[in-house]
Amino acid sequence: MRPRRTVLLLTLLLGVCPIALLFLGRSASSQSDEPEAQPSPEVLQALRLLLSPDPKDQDRGEAILKRMGPGAAPQLRYWIRKVESEVDRVRVFLEKHAGTPKGAPRASRITLDEHFHRKLLEARELGRAGDHQRALAIAEAILLLDPSSPHAWELRRLARRSRERIVFTEVLEPSLETERLVYEVGEETQAVFRLINHRDSDAVIDIQKGVLGEVDVSVTICHIDGSQKREQTRLRLKAPEDVQRIVLAPRKSWEKRIPVDLNAELPLSGAVGRVQIGGRFRPSSWRIDGDAEQGNLALLLSECEFWIVPPGESRHSENPLEKLAVAVLFKKVEPFFIGGQLGVWAAEGDAYFNEKLLATLIETLGDLEEERLKLAVRFLGELTGEDHGADAGKWQAWWARFEH
């Protein structure tokens, strides 16, 4: 490691001279660019349940926050910062007017191990917030100062992941995409592998035996009766047979379509499939010309997914809410099942869509006959973790608590 970089790492990690390490104060909280948003009534209600002394309320609060997905994170960050600020004000008042209890540990006298552990926690949060450069710098600095740290394994793991994310976003980006979200049973399914060179120099990828990496394919088949089956398989990510080296010009991309063998048979009716694809870019070697800083890392592939529906049911399936609404209007059972199940999958990472799907299902409960009502109750249970049976009034009362 070059001397200048070493000094920068130490400065970032310590912020004080080495002699002062024995009497380290609380490190100033890092100022990051995390997005924040004022919590909605639904988030505040979920937090109240999560902090309740009643274990059942805690489970409900956790379930609500989980179903909201990553979209709730900015609101939770806002709430945490607000609470931490209030706690600090109370602590200052208490120490000023009531003094520090005899024997209580002072924040200004922490051990070096404690300081390093706090910096590890800070680096972990920076990584979660997307500030991978600072997370990497802190992890490398701790490993430099304390190579035998009890947290060395986690620090190396954090450093490797941070370096990988930096390479992915700033150097060489491998990805998997699907051109369509919905296929019908019997159609050929495929994904697109793409490499993007983000640098101003050529990227050179050497390939042995045509292998660029591996692709993991997970197929979940859900039947109208609620039963499920899941199968997983691993495929080799191959380059064309006549390609032994790929040279990517600056800011250019290279792509290849790859067939996705599902290794699972879907019935012609009464079932839908969810195909999730991920993997790792792992060629024989790769480099960026003139860039000695970058190592030959294996890189995670961005994940993608597509859905498989029975023949003739692809219409509206890319918009599950529309599929559901049409099925309610025309009293069709299978389209209702398809729209609802695809909606449950789509809602996993989209808090807004999740809310709209819940509202649609709850509003239509009173108009559904037995078969579709049974499906709607099942979807509501999967989305919320609640169990109000087929009682539309109870579901509406429960939902009214979160409306705003």
Secondary structure, DSSP 8 states (H G I E B T S, - for coil): --HHHHHHHHHHHH-S-GGGGGGB----------------HHHHHHHHHHTSSSHHHHHHHHHHHHHHGGGGHHHHHHHHHHHHHHHHHHHHHHHHHT---TT---TT-B-HHHHHHHHHHHHHHHHHTT-HHHHHHHHHHHHHH-TT-TTHHHHHHHHHHHHHHHHHHHTEEEEEE-S-SEEETTS--EEEEEEEE-SSS-EEEE-STTEEEEEEEEEEEEETTS-EEEEEEEEEEE--TT-SEEEE-TT-EEEEEEE----S---SSSEEEEEEEEEEE--SEEEETT--S-----EE-B-EEEEEE-TT--TTTTSHHHHHHHHHHHT-HHHHHHHHHHHHHHGGG-HHHHHHHHHHHHHHGGG--HHHHHHHHHHHHHHH----TT-HHHHHHHHHTT--
